[in-house]
């Protein structure tokens, strides 16, 4: 499986607290769901047990939105994180 990152997605990784490895795990092992504009979303929860912006959270959810370029090849458009 080939996973490429749009420059926008790479910029968002650091500011939203995700890593490329977490994005890859979300695509390969996470929940897949349809999204707008013929895209797909992938979601996976990770143990976090750390602080993010001054608050402690036990779990981090990484949500990835990507375009399927060819069967099993993905272009990551953006990444969203949720801490809970």
C-alpha positions in Angstrom: 0.0 0.0 0.0 1.4 3.4 -1.0 0.5 6.4 1.1 1.5 9.9 0.0 1.0 13.2 1.9 -0.3 16.4 0.4 1.7 19.4 1.7 -1.4 20.6 3.5 -1.6 17.4 5.5 2.1 17.5 6.4 1.6 21.0 7.8 -1.4 19.9 9.9 0.4 16.9 11.4 2.6 18.9 13.8 0.0 21.6 14.7 -2.6 19.0 15.4 -0.4 16.6 17.3 -0.3 13.6 15.0 2.5 11.6 13.4 3.0 10.1 10.0 3.1 6.7 11.7 -0.3 7.3 13.3 -1.8 8.3 10.0 -0.4 5.2 8.3 -1.9 3.0 11.1 -5.2 4.8 10.8 -5.4 4.0 7.1 -4.1 0.5 7.3 -5.8 -0.7 10.6 -8.5 1.9 11.4 -12.2 2.3 10.6 -12.8 3.3 7.0 -15.9 5.4 6.1 -17.1 7.4 3.1 -16.6 11.2 3.1 -17.6 14.1 0.9 -16.2 14.8 -2.6 -15.5 11.1 -3.3 -13.0 10.9 -0.5 -12.7 8.4 2.3 -12.1 8.9 6.0 -10.1 6.7 8.3 -10.3 6.8 12.1 -8.3 5.1 14.8 -7.9 5.6 18.6 -4.5 5.5 20.2 -3.5 5.4 23.9 -2.1 8.8 24.7 -1.8 9.2 28.5 -0.2 12.6 28.2 -0.8 16.3 28.1 -1.9 18.3 25.1 -2.1 22.1 25.4 -2.1 21.9 29.2 -4.7 19.2 29.8 -4.2 15.5 30.4 -5.9 13.0 28.0 -5.9 9.2 28.1 -6.8 8.8 24.4 -6.0 10.4 21.1 -8.1 9.9 18.0 -6.6 10.4 14.6 -9.0 11.0 11.7 -7.5 11.0 8.2 -9.2 12.2 5.0 -7.7 10.8 1.8 -8.3 10.3 -1.9 -7.9 6.8 -3.4 -5.4 7.4 -6.3 -5.5 3.7 -7.4 -6.5 0.5 -5.6 -4.8 0.7 -2.3 -2.9 3.9 -3.0 -3.9 6.9 -1.0 -3.2 10.6 -1.0 -3.7 12.1 2.4 -5.5 15.4 2.2 -5.8 16.4 5.8 -5.6 15.1 9.4 -7.7 15.9 12.4 -7.0 14.9 16.0 -9.3 14.6 19.0 -8.2 14.2 22.5 -10.4 12.7 25.2 
